[in-house]
Amino acid sequence: MDTLTPSPPHAMTIAGSDSGGGAGIQADLKTFSALGVYGTSIVTAVTAQNTREVAAIAEVPEEVVIAQIDIVLEDIGAQAVKTGMLSSRPLIENIVDRLVAWGIRHLVVDPVMISKSGVPLLSRDAVATVRTELLPIASVVTPNLHEAGMLAGFPVEDRSAMERAARAIRALGPRVVVVKGGHLDGTPVDLVLEDESFHWLEGARVDTTNTHGTGCTFSAAITALLAHGCATIEAIELAKRYVENALEHSYAIGVGHSPVNHAAPLPARIADLIAQPA
């Protein structure tokens, strides 16, 4: 009698589609697969983009987004969920309603507000809804410096401001805040605020312009590792290492900002962890 392969953990991404394959839903699913997680996807918007620009965006009707969430969770379920591009206030409100109704345990919020090419991806009233509706139910939120400034209400341009922003965002409700400091000069460092304690996570700066989708990939990796049962701080640390490794092994696609290499051979610590039964 054949032995069935055990089912891997399940994770869901709720985000926009990137036709260039480097960010959004596509980056999330590649990351889930690389980290040994079965990924499901709820498409909130369809974009026409490549490595140089976002040329067009079409939002998916809210009722279709809700239907996607319900039909997947009632059958497949999810040990962890992440959100990415959520462009409007009603969309965010409806997603929050469904995630609360389904009792999602781990929610990672990547507050995608602007594309790398400078195109706004979140309406003004939607920013307020992220603060008041989405962050209170989040396990982890992962803003970059610009996003942290929008959420906290002041510019975030150095380590001191990162600490103040993390506290301000933490007060909005998420259990853990990760302020990504990769755009600062010097060694790239991220700040984690968990249980009122700061953790500075330093990394190696990789000399490459192949950085499209790094934010999506980071939050997706955290989600996948939480689905595997990792403690939050360990999931964040390993996700940072996964992104660094994907940058180190990246290659040029197109003529703009190429994506990271989601399928690069995993560092031993990550490979060993995901090989263990959940």
Buried (B, 14 or more C-beta within 10 A) or exposed (E): EEEEEEEBBBBBBBBBBBBBBBBBBBBBBBBBBBBBBBBBBBBBBBBBBBBBBBEEBEBBEBEEBBEBBBEBBEEEEBBBBBBBBBBBBEBBBBBBEBBEEBEBEBBBBBBBBBBBBEBEBBBEEBBEBBBBBBBEBBBBBBBBBBBBBBBBEEEBEEBEBBBBBBBBBBEBBBBBBBBBBBEBEEEBBBBBBBEEEBBEBEBEEBEBEBBBBBBBBBBBBBBBBBBBBBEBBBBBBBBBBBBBBBBBBBEEBBEBBBBBBBEBEBBEEBEEBBEEEB
